[in-house]
Amino acid sequence: MELVGQEEEEGEAAASGVDGLSVWSSGVPRSAGLRTHALKCVSTLSGHHSGIRVIAVLHDRVFTGSYDNTIKVWKLDGGGCEATLEGHVAWIRSLFCHTRDPVLFSGSDDGMIKMWRTDTHEHVQDILPPQIEGEEDQAANRGILAITFDQDRNWLIAGSYESHIYIWEYPTCTFLHLLAGHRSAVRALVIYNGCLMSGSYDRTVKLWELDNPTTCVGSLGTRGSVWALAVYEGMLLGAVGDSSIKVWRMDSWEQVATLSGHRGLVLALATHADRLLSGSDDRCIRVWRMGTWECERILTGHNGGVVGVCIVQGNLISASNDSFIKVWNSTGIQRPFTAK
């Protein structure tokens, strides 16, 4: 099977189909009640001493990783910063919450993944990528930029600065596989229908079938570095370095839309019902309607790039490298999510 993407002269990312390879699902459902026009900021949370780099969510808790080398835990019920997780010695670049176990994984520029319990906030284990022969002098470039988890196989998967993707078995954290193929840092990882998709600064999205993970089965070319990926109902959405968001159908790998409007790099993507949320270095959050791909709303208020967006219990949560978290909802009433 082969899929090779090339950049077209007119600026669209090209992709050809793959015989027998399809990760398409069903159509896009209707919105679950996000009143886009009425969204307003109801709370601003502070606590980090430097800019926030990444955000993750588990049930009623929000986790933020910062340039201050710490992770903060924010609890919706009762409000407040519940805990500060310390141990990394460099910037926090990636966070991922296990959906079944009370476990948080954090990746840092120190080249290490740390495992934490989300119920007790205890540090559980350090996970180090293996030393690659011939790359002994690359230790300073082994930061962990992306983390995801394959629930079917119990695999922890991480993308790094030095272009590699690592796979460990969970919970033993035994190293299993090294995925090589990218030529630059791996910035985004997402799993859909048994396939791993990886986005890189090398201007490609690569496709790996997890049944045979060490072989790359396809590559999509883009016109810029890939900063974020999301999948939703058979579509792959990619934030690329030209400040746009590309949309591909995963049954044919046809590019069906280019979302333009941000005036800076798109740093974060999230989906909610039939809406796409994007955060950008232009300090704005945009809300797009799936299918028509219209921008319905632009939210402003941050004084730095928006690095994370998500929906939690009816609230839109945004995190920025201005060090603040903002809480938005359509009622105008502050929900129980406040800093102490």
C-alpha positions in Angstrom: 0.0 0.0 0.0 1.3 3.4 -0.8 0.1 6.9 -0.4 2.5 9.8 -1.3 1.5 13.4 -0.7 3.1 16.2 -2.7 2.7 19.9 -2.4 0.8 21.4 -5.4 1.8 24.6 -7.1 -1.3 26.4 -6.1 -0.8 25.8 -2.4 -3.2 22.9 -1.7 -1.9 19.7 0.0 -2.2 16.8 -2.4 -3.1 13.2 -1.5 -3.9 10.1 -3.4 -6.0 7.2 -2.3 -4.7 3.9 -0.9 -6.1 0.6 -2.2 -7.7 -1.3 0.7 -6.8 1.4 3.3 -9.7 3.4 4.7 -10.2 4.9 8.1 -13.6 6.5 7.2 -16.5 6.4 9.7 -19.9 7.9 9.7 -21.2 11.5 9.0 -21.0 14.5 11.2 -23.8 14.7 13.9 -25.6 17.9 14.7 -24.5 20.2 17.5 -25.1 19.2 21.1 -26.1 22.7 22.1 -23.0 24.8 21.9 -24.5 28.4 21.7 -21.6 29.9 19.8 -23.0 33.4 19.5 -23.5 33.7 23.3 -20.1 32.5 24.4 -18.4 34.9 26.8 -15.5 34.8 29.2 -16.7 34.3 32.8 -13.5 33.6 34.6 -9.7 34.0 34.3 -7.5 31.7 36.3 -3.9 32.3 37.2 -1.2 30.3 39.0 1.6 29.5 36.7 4.7 31.7 36.8 5.3 31.5 33.1 3.4 30.7 29.9 1.2 27.6 29.6 2.3 25.2 26.8 -0.3 22.4 26.9 -3.6 21.4 28.3 -5.3 18.1 29.0 -8.7 17.1 30.5 -10.0 14.1 32.5 -13.6 14.2 33.7 -13.9 17.3 35.9 -10.2 18.1 36.1 -8.0 20.3 33.8 -4.3 19.8 33.7 -1.9 22.6 32.4 1.8 22.2 31.6 4.0 25.3 31.6 7.3 26.9 30.8 7.8 27.1 34.6 8.4 23.3 34.5 5.3 22.5 36.5 1.9 20.9 35.9 -1.1 22.4 37.7 -4.3 20.5 38.4 -7.6 22.5 38.3 -10.8 20.9 39.6 -14.2 22.1 38.4 -16.3 20.9 41.4 -15.3 23.1 44.3 -13.0 25.2 42.2 -9.3 26.0 42.6 -5.9 24.8 41.8 -5.9 21.4 43.4 -2.3 20.6 43.1 1.1 21.5 41.5 3.1 18.6 40.1 6.8 19.1 40.2 9.7 17.0 39.0 10.5 18.0 35.4 13.6 20.1 35.0 12.6 21.7 31.7 9.5 23.0 29.9 6.4 20.8 29.8 5.6 20.1 26.2 2.9 17.4 26.2 0.2 16.0 28.5 -2.1 13.0 28.1 -4.7 11.5 30.4 -5.5 7.8 30.4 -9.2 7.4 30.0 -9.6 4.3 32.1 -6.9 4.5 34.8 -6.3 7.5 37.0 -3.0 8.3 35.2 -1.5 11.4 33.6 1.5 11.3 31.3 3.7 14.4 30.9 6.4 15.0 28.4 9.1 17.6 28.7 12.1 19.2 27.1 14.2 17.2 29.6 13.6 14.2 27.3 11.6 12.4 29.9 8.0 11.2 30.3 6.6 11.1 33.8 3.6 9.1 35.0 1.4 10.6 37.7 -1.7 9.4 39.6 -4.5 11.8 39.0 -6.4 10.9 42.2 -3.5 11.3 44.6 -1.2 13.5 42.5 1.7 11.1 43.3 4.6 10.6 40.9 4.6 7.0 39.8 7.4 6.4 37.3 9.9 8.0 34.9 9.9 6.7 31.3 13.0 7.4 29.2 13.3 6.9 25.4 16.0 4.3 24.5 19.4 5.5 23.4 19.6 5.3 19.6 22.9 4.0 18.2 24.7 6.8 16.5 22.7 9.6 18.2 24.5 9.8 21.4 25.2 13.5 20.8 21.5 14.3 20.3 20.6 14.1 24.0 19.8 17.8 24.1 17.2 17.4 21.3 15.1 14.6 22.8 12.2 16.6 24.2 8.8 14.9 24.1 6.5 17.0 22.0 3.5 14.8 21.7 1.9 11.9 23.6 -1.1 9.7 22.8 -2.4 6.3 24.0 -3.7 3.3 22.1 -6.4 1.8 24.3 -6.8 -1.4 22.3 -3.2 -2.4 22.6 -2.3 -0.6 25.9 0.5 1.3 24.1 1.9 4.6 25.2 3.1 6.5 22.1 5.3 9.6 22.1 6.8 11.9 19.4 10.1 13.7 20.0 12.3 16.5 18.8 14.7 14.2 17.0 12.0 12.9 14.6 11.3 9.6 16.3 8.1 8.0 17.6 8.4 5.7 20.5 6.0 3.0 21.7 5.9 1.4 25.2 3.7 -1.3 26.6 1.5 -0.1 29.5 1.5 -0.5 32.5 5.0 -2.1 32.5 6.4 0.7 30.4 8.5 -1.9 28.5 9.9 -0.3 25.3 8.4 -2.0 22.2 8.9 -0.1 18.9 10.8 2.8 17.3 9.0 4.4 14.4 11.4 6.2 12.1 10.5 8.1 8.9 10.1 11.7 9.8 12.9 14.1 9.0 12.2 16.6 11.8 10.4 16.9 15.1 7.1 15.0 15.6 4.7 17.6 16.9 1.3 15.9 16.8 -0.1 12.3 17.2 -3.6 11.0 16.8 -5.1 7.5 16.6 -8.2 6.5 14.6 -9.6 3.1 13.6 -6.3 1.3 14.3 -4.1 3.8 12.6 -1.6 6.3 14.0 -1.2 9.6 12.3 1.8 11.8 13.1 2.4 15.4 12.1 5.9 16.8 11.9 7.9 20.0 11.3 9.1 18.2 8.1 5.8 19.2 6.5 4.2 15.8 6.4 1.5 13.8 8.1 2.5 10.1 8.1 0.2 7.1 8.5 1.1 4.0 10.4 -1.0 0.9 10.7 -0.6 -0.2 14.4 -0.9 -3.9 13.5 2.5 -3.4 11.8 3.7 -0.1 13.4 7.3 0.1 12.3 6.2 0.5 8.6 4.9 3.8 7.4 2.1 3.1 4.9 1.4 6.6 3.7 2.5 10.3 3.8 0.6 13.5 3.1 2.6 16.5 2.1 1.6 20.0 3.4 2.9 23.5 2.7 4.1 24.0 6.3 5.1 22.4 9.5 2.2 20.4 11.1 1.4 21.8 14.6 -1.8 20.0 15.6 -4.0 17.2 14.4 -7.5 16.1 15.2 -9.8 13.4 13.8 -13.6 13.5 13.7 -16.1 11.3 12.0 -13.9 10.2 9.2 -12.0 13.5 8.7 -8.5 14.4 9.5 -7.9 18.0 10.4 -4.4 19.4 10.4 -3.0 22.8 11.5 -0.2 23.7 9.2 2.5 26.3 9.2 0.7 28.6 6.8 -1.8 29.5 9.5 -4.5 27.4 7.9 -6.4 24.2 8.9 -6.6 21.5 6.2 -9.4 18.9 6.1 -9.0 15.5 4.5 -11.6 12.7 4.1 -9.9 9.5 5.3 -11.7 7.2 3.0 -10.2 8.8 -0.1 -7.5 11.2 1.3 -9.1 13.9 -0.7 -8.6 17.4 0.8 -12.1 18.8 1.1 -11.5 22.2 2.8 -8.9 24.8 3.8 -9.9 26.9 6.8 -8.3 30.3 6.7 -8.6 33.3 8.9 -6.1 33.0 11.7 -3.2 35.5 11.4 -0.7 33.3 13.2 0.2 29.7 13.6 -2.7 27.5 14.7 -1.4 25.8 17.8 -4.4 23.8 19.1 -7.4 22.0 17.7 -10.4 20.4 19.4 -13.8 19.1 18.3 -17.2 19.3 20.0 -20.3 17.9 18.3 -20.3 19.6 14.9 -17.9 22.4 15.9 -14.2 22.7 15.5 -12.3 24.9 18.0 -8.9 26.3 17.1 -6.4 28.3 19.1 -3.7 30.4 17.5 -0.6 32.4 18.0 -2.7 35.4 16.9 -4.2 35.2 20.5 -7.7 34.3 19.2 -10.0 31.3 19.4 -12.1 30.5 16.4 -15.2 28.4 16.3 -15.9 26.7 13.0 -19.0 24.7 11.9 -18.2 21.3 10.5 -19.4 20.6 7.0 -19.8 24.2 5.9 -16.5 25.1 7.5 -17.7 28.6 8.2 -16.1 30.6 11.1 -19.0 31.3 13.4 -17.2 33.2 16.2 -13.9 34.7 17.1 -13.1 34.9 20.8 -10.4 37.4 22.0 -9.0 38.2 25.5 -5.8 36.4 25.8 -2.5 38.4 25.6 -0.5 35.5 24.2 -0.9 32.6 21.8 -3.7 30.2 22.6 -2.0 26.8 23.0 -5.0 24.7 24.2 -8.8 24.6 23.9 -11.4 22.1 25.1 -15.0 21.7 26.3 -15.5 20.6 29.9 -19.0 20.4 31.5 -20.5 23.0 29.3 -17.5 25.3 29.6 -15.0 26.2 26.9 -11.5 26.2 28.5 -8.6 28.0 26.8 -5.0 28.1 27.9 -2.4 30.6 26.7 1.3 31.3 26.8 0.3 34.5 28.6 0.1 32.1 31.6 -3.7 32.4 32.1 -6.6 30.0 31.6 -9.9 31.4 30.5 -13.3 29.9 31.1 -16.1 30.7 28.6 -19.7 29.7 28.5 -23.0 30.8 26.9 -24.9 31.5 30.1 -22.8 34.4 31.3 -22.8 32.7 34.7 -19.5 31.6 36.3 -19.5 27.8 36.7 -17.7 26.3 39.8 -14.2 26.7 38.3 -12.3 29.4 40.0 -8.8 30.0 41.3 -8.0 30.3 45.0 
